Amino acid sequence: MLKQISIVAIILFFLTACAQKRDITFSLPYKVVVKTKNLAIADGGFLTKADNYKSLEVFSAGKIVLHVELNKNACINNLCTNRLDFNQRVFGYSYYKSFLDDILDKKEIYDGKNIIKTGDGFKQNIKTKDYDIIYSINKKSLYFKDRKNHVLLKLRRL
């Protein structure tokens, strides 16, 4: 009996010692809409942030249907790649390395190009030969659309 308890204790120690621990600094529920050429999801989810880490989980019928993790690399449903490759594969254009971080942090993109401040946020309209972006932020929601690359990302706080 003591031997079995010791074995279980050792296994639990190794499992928890290998688990990556994060001090969560932000976690809120959102209504999430994601549409790309390869993906279309609209359900409830959670945006979670920690130091150098972000996670967007979308649930349908209590199961995770989309899990995006951003740290050194970018992962979608546990398939990881570098940030620019992730942007190219998911959004159809590579933008820049911290692009999705800036959006999920509700920061200006492209160094604030064409920014218009609003009462509780801002709007940006940016058009080049590679993208046609409409980006809008306020206290409760985020709206990103790239008409040229057929990308839509909306988060509305629940």
C-alpha positions as CSV (number, residue, x, y, z in Angstrom):
1,M,0.0,0.0,0.0
2,L,2.8,2.4,0.9
3,K,4.6,1.5,-2.3
4,Q,1.5,2.3,-4.4
5,I,1.1,5.7,-2.7
6,S,4.8,6.5,-3.3
7,I,4.5,5.6,-7.0
8,V,1.3,7.8,-7.3
9,A,3.1,10.7,-5.5
10,I,6.1,10.4,-7.8
11,I,4.0,10.4,-10.9
12,L,2.0,13.4,-9.7
13,F,5.2,15.2,-8.9
14,F,6.6,14.7,-12.4
15,L,3.3,15.7,-14.1
16,T,2.9,18.9,-12.1
17,A,6.6,19.8,-12.2
18,C,6.6,19.6,-16.0
19,A,3.4,21.7,-16.3
20,Q,4.0,25.3,-17.2
21,K,2.7,27.6,-14.6
22,R,1.5,31.1,-15.5
23,D,0.3,33.9,-13.3
24,I,-2.9,34.9,-15.1
25,T,-3.3,38.7,-15.2
26,F,-6.5,38.9,-17.3
27,S,-9.3,36.5,-18.1
28,L,-12.7,37.6,-19.4
29,P,-15.5,35.9,-21.4
30,Y,-16.2,37.1,-24.9
31,K,-18.6,36.4,-27.8
32,V,-16.0,35.5,-30.5
33,V,-16.4,35.6,-34.2
34,V,-13.6,34.4,-36.4
35,K,-13.9,34.1,-40.2
36,T,-11.1,33.4,-42.6
37,K,-10.8,31.5,-45.8
38,N,-10.3,28.3,-43.9
39,L,-12.2,28.9,-40.6
40,A,-15.6,30.1,-39.5
41,I,-16.5,30.1,-35.8
42,A,-19.0,32.1,-33.8
43,D,-19.4,31.1,-30.1
44,G,-18.5,32.1,-26.6
45,G,-14.9,32.0,-25.3
46,F,-12.3,33.3,-23.0
47,L,-9.4,35.6,-23.6
48,T,-6.7,34.9,-21.0
49,K,-3.4,36.8,-20.6
50,A,-0.2,36.3,-18.5
51,D,3.3,37.7,-18.9
52,N,4.4,37.0,-22.5
53,Y,1.4,34.7,-23.1
54,K,-2.1,35.0,-24.5
55,S,-4.8,32.4,-25.0
56,L,-8.1,32.7,-26.9
57,E,-10.3,29.7,-26.3
58,V,-13.7,29.3,-28.1
59,F,-16.2,26.8,-26.9
60,S,-19.2,25.1,-28.5
61,A,-21.4,22.8,-26.5
62,G,-18.9,22.9,-23.7
63,K,-16.0,21.7,-25.9
64,I,-13.0,23.7,-27.2
65,V,-13.4,24.3,-30.9
66,L,-10.6,26.8,-31.2
67,H,-7.6,27.4,-29.0
68,V,-5.1,30.0,-30.1
69,E,-2.0,30.5,-27.9
70,L,0.6,33.2,-28.3
71,N,3.9,33.1,-26.6
72,K,7.3,32.8,-28.3
73,N,5.5,31.0,-31.1
74,A,1.9,31.0,-32.2
75,C,-0.3,27.9,-31.8
76,I,-3.7,27.0,-33.1
77,N,-5.3,23.9,-31.6
78,N,-1.8,22.8,-30.4
79,L,-0.1,23.1,-33.8
80,C,2.7,25.7,-33.4
81,T,4.7,27.7,-35.8
82,N,6.6,31.1,-35.8
83,R,4.4,34.2,-35.7
84,L,4.8,35.3,-39.3
85,D,4.0,31.9,-40.6
86,F,1.0,31.7,-38.3
87,N,-0.3,35.0,-39.6
88,Q,0.2,33.9,-43.2
89,R,-1.5,30.5,-42.7
90,V,-4.4,31.8,-40.6
91,F,-5.0,35.3,-42.0
92,G,-3.7,34.9,-45.5
93,Y,-1.1,37.6,-45.0
94,S,1.9,37.8,-42.7
95,Y,1.4,41.4,-41.4
96,Y,4.1,41.7,-38.7
97,K,5.3,39.5,-35.8
98,S,3.3,41.0,-32.9
99,F,0.2,41.7,-35.0
100,L,-2.2,39.4,-33.2
101,D,-0.8,40.5,-29.8
102,D,-1.6,44.1,-30.7
103,I,-5.1,43.2,-31.7
104,L,-5.9,41.1,-28.6
105,D,-4.3,43.8,-26.4
106,K,-6.5,46.4,-28.1
107,K,-3.5,48.4,-29.2
108,E,-3.0,50.4,-32.4
109,I,-1.7,48.4,-35.3
110,Y,0.9,49.6,-37.8
111,D,2.2,52.3,-35.4
112,G,-1.1,54.0,-35.3
113,K,-1.4,54.7,-39.0
114,N,-4.6,56.6,-39.9
115,I,-5.9,56.4,-36.3
116,I,-9.0,58.3,-35.3
117,K,-9.5,58.5,-31.5
118,T,-13.1,58.0,-30.3
119,G,-14.7,58.6,-26.9
120,D,-13.8,55.1,-25.5
121,G,-11.3,53.8,-28.1
122,F,-10.2,54.3,-31.7
123,K,-10.6,53.4,-35.3
124,Q,-8.1,52.7,-38.0
125,N,-8.6,52.3,-41.8
126,I,-5.5,51.1,-43.5
127,K,-5.4,50.2,-47.2
128,T,-2.4,49.0,-49.2
129,K,-2.0,46.6,-52.2
130,D,-1.7,43.7,-49.7
131,Y,-4.5,44.5,-47.3
132,D,-7.6,46.6,-46.7
133,I,-8.1,46.8,-42.9
134,I,-10.9,48.2,-40.8
135,Y,-10.0,48.1,-37.1
136,S,-12.1,49.4,-34.3
137,I,-11.7,49.3,-30.5
138,N,-13.9,50.4,-27.6
139,K,-14.2,49.4,-24.0
140,K,-16.4,46.3,-24.6
141,S,-15.5,45.2,-28.1
142,L,-12.9,44.7,-30.8
143,Y,-13.6,44.6,-34.5
144,F,-11.0,43.7,-37.2
145,K,-11.7,43.1,-40.8
146,D,-9.3,42.7,-43.7
147,R,-11.4,42.9,-46.8
148,K,-8.7,42.0,-49.2
149,N,-7.6,38.8,-47.3
150,H,-11.2,37.9,-46.2
151,V,-10.6,38.0,-42.5
152,L,-13.0,39.0,-39.7
153,L,-12.3,38.9,-36.0
154,K,-14.8,40.3,-33.5
155,L,-14.8,40.0,-29.7
156,R,-17.6,41.4,-27.6
157,R,-17.3,41.2,-23.9
158,L,-20.1,39.2,-22.2
